[in-house]
């Protein structure tokens, strides 16, 4: 079976003596594994387009348990990512998270749009890296079926309060007046952090990163998004552990 897809290389590693084994997030077939023969050589026609973070088009044919990349053409290299270790590490983490959450062999156009936007903002240094990380986490989890309920306090129904409490394990919010049960872990959210949380899951995808946040509110937003992510994937990600060593 031959097919042509657009996608981002989420991971690339050596395979055999001179091949490159790629995990690609595609528009029509979700996450797929594909081998680019001879791509370790800089002279190979598929060398550039099969490197990590590259967005491009790929002509594939099916082998028994993976795809073979016949032809490829890069469209975006996101070279700015490699100019800063934190932004690079956030990009690596989001790629690993996409490998965990995006579907395999199913359409995943929204995941691809999200990753393209996140990598572009990271590469161009248009927003703080941790803001991009948090917003991407919340949106990707929502796409994967874990959308939290951030409309109102679960107790009294209040939409706004000076301080909201976010319960990562439940994906719910409570105002400070209603509080939480003794056995629930909760994080405080200022008005700004609460607005960012809502924006990250409810806003049009094209406007996902069209906001700013700083100081304590940004820290609260990032902590809440990461705690919610870990509560749902229930595993440690090596890229996140590395990122934490730099924060």
HELIX and SHEET records of a PDB file:
HELIX    1   1 UNK A   48  UNK A   50  5                                   3    
HELIX    2   2 UNK A   79  UNK A   83  5                                   5    
HELIX    3   3 UNK A   85  UNK A  101  1                                  17    
HELIX    4   4 UNK A  109  UNK A  124  1                                  16    
HELIX    5   5 UNK A  129  UNK A  141  1                                  13    
HELIX    6   6 UNK A  142  UNK A  146  3                                   5    
HELIX    7   7 UNK A  191  UNK A  202  1                                  12    
HELIX    8   8 UNK A  205  UNK A  207  5                                   3    
HELIX    9   9 UNK A  215  UNK A  233  1                                  19    
HELIX   10  10 UNK A  238  UNK A  244  1                                   7    
SHEET    1   A 6 UNK A   2  UNK A  15  0                                        
SHEET    2   A 6 UNK A  19  UNK A  26 -1                                        
SHEET    3   A 6 UNK A  30  UNK A  36 -1                                        
SHEET    4   A 6 UNK A  67  UNK A  76  1                                        
SHEET    5   A 6 UNK A  55  UNK A  62 -1                                        
SHEET    6   A 6 UNK A   2  UNK A  15 -1                                        
SHEET    1   B 3 UNK A 172  UNK A 175  0                                        
SHEET    2   B 3 UNK A 164  UNK A 167 -1                                        
SHEET    3   B 3 UNK A 187  UNK A 189 -1                                        
END                                                                             
